[in-house]
């Protein structure tokens, strides 16, 4: 293998490695930036805050870049932001501790409401069945049979 070909191969590998490293940090920045909310009160995700001259988003983006450059893990970066800005800075609640309740409660309430509706419908059905059974007395049955006989006689040709 010639010196030129070896130099080309080595250069290609270095360029590919540098490009891959840059893509990973950009991807990580996007992932972490979309996991946090802007604190200016706009209720938008940090990287999507579109206020002109927003006092918070540029500062927070710079802090995010600095935290990533310091070598912190994803959870370490998020923890640092939660310490500084409080839990509302997270776009979604954590899956540990009290945050787990925030994930479980909507499903628990839905299941409870569904079972309550089923119970109520079954109870209404049983009541209406009992009332119709109680309402039909032998006198009502005789009268209904007499009306049926009269209808048959009047409709015969």
C-alpha positions in Angstrom: 0.0 0.0 0.0 1.4 3.3 -1.0 2.0 6.3 1.2 -0.6 8.4 -0.6 -3.3 5.7 -0.2 -2.5 5.2 3.5 -2.6 8.9 4.1 -5.9 9.1 2.3 -7.4 6.2 4.4 -6.1 7.7 7.7 -7.5 11.1 6.8 -10.9 9.6 5.8 -11.1 7.8 9.1 -10.2 10.9 11.1 -12.8 13.0 9.3 -15.5 10.3 9.8 -14.6 10.1 13.5 -14.8 13.8 14.0 -18.1 14.1 12.1 -19.6 11.3 14.1 -18.5 12.9 17.4 -20.1 16.2 16.4 -23.3 14.4 15.3 -23.6 12.7 18.7 -23.3 15.9 20.7 -25.7 17.7 18.5 -28.2 14.8 18.8 -27.7 14.8 22.6 -28.2 18.6 22.7 -31.5 18.2 20.8 -32.6 15.4 23.1 -31.8 17.2 26.3 -33.1 20.6 25.0 -36.5 18.9 24.2 -36.6 17.4 27.7 -36.7 20.9 29.3 -39.1 23.8 29.3 -38.2 27.4 28.9 -38.6 29.3 32.2 -39.7 32.6 30.7 -43.4 31.6 31.1 -44.1 30.8 27.5 -44.8 27.1 28.3 -42.7 26.0 25.3 -40.0 23.4 25.1 -36.5 25.0 25.6 -35.3 24.6 22.0 -38.7 25.7 20.5 -39.1 28.9 22.5 -39.6 31.5 19.7 -39.9 34.7 21.7 -37.8 37.5 20.2 -35.3 38.6 22.9 -36.4 35.8 25.3 -34.5 36.5 28.6 -34.3 32.8 29.5 -33.9 30.6 26.4 -30.5 31.8 25.2 -29.1 31.7 28.7 -30.4 28.2 29.3 -29.1 26.9 26.0 -25.7 28.2 26.8 -25.9 26.5 30.2 -26.9 23.3 28.5 -24.0 23.5 26.2 -21.6 24.2 29.1 -23.0 21.3 31.1 -22.6 18.9 28.2 -19.0 20.1 27.6 -18.2 19.5 31.2 -18.8 15.8 30.7 -21.9 15.4 32.8 -24.3 12.5 32.0 -27.8 13.2 30.8 -29.3 12.7 34.2 -26.6 14.9 35.7 -27.4 17.7 33.4 -31.1 17.4 34.0 -30.5 17.2 37.8 -28.4 20.4 37.6 -31.3 22.2 35.9 -33.8 20.9 38.3 -31.7 22.2 41.2 -31.4 25.6 39.7 -34.9 26.1 38.2 -37.0 23.6 40.0 -39.0 20.6 38.8 -41.2 22.6 36.3 -38.1 22.9 34.1 -38.7 19.3 33.0 -41.0 18.8 30.0 -42.1 15.4 31.5 -42.1 14.2 35.1 -39.4 11.8 36.2 -40.2 8.2 36.4 -39.0 7.9 40.0 -40.5 9.0 43.3 -43.5 11.3 43.1 -43.1 11.6 39.4 -44.2 8.0 39.0 -47.5 9.0 40.5 -47.9 11.6 37.7 -47.4 8.9 35.1 -49.8 6.4 36.8 -52.7 8.6 38.0 -54.3 9.3 34.6 -54.5 5.6 33.8 -55.7 4.8 37.3 -58.4 7.4 37.1 -59.5 6.2 33.7 -59.7 2.6 34.9 -61.7 3.7 38.0 -64.1 5.8 36.0 -64.6 2.9 33.5 -65.4 0.4 36.2 -67.7 2.9 37.9 -69.6 3.4 34.6 -69.9 -0.4 34.1 -71.2 -0.9 37.7 -73.7 1.9 37.3 -75.0 0.6 33.9 -75.4 -2.9 35.4 -77.3 -1.5 38.4 -79.7 0.5 36.1 -80.3 -2.6 34.0 -81.2 -4.7 37.0 -83.5 -2.0 38.4 -85.4 -1.6 35.1 -85.8 -5.4 34.8 -87.2 -5.6 38.3 -89.6 -2.8 37.8 -91.0 -4.3 34.6 -91.4 -7.6 36.3 -93.2 -6.0 39.2 -95.4 -3.9 37.0 -96.9 -6.8 35.1 -99.7 -8.2 37.2 -102.1 -11.0 36.2 -104.9 -8.4 35.5 -102.6 -6.5 33.1 -101.8 -9.8 31.4 -105.5 -10.6 30.9 -106.2 -7.2 29.6 -103.2 -7.4 27.1 -104.4 -10.8 25.9 -107.9 -9.4 25.4 -106.5 -6.5 23.3 -104.5 -8.9 21.2 -107.6 -11.1 20.5 -109.6 -8.0 19.5 -106.8 -6.8 17.2 -106.6 -10.3 15.5 -110.4 -10.3 15.0 -110.5 -6.8 13.5 -107.6 -7.5 11.1 -108.9 -10.8 9.7 -110.3 -10.6 6.2 
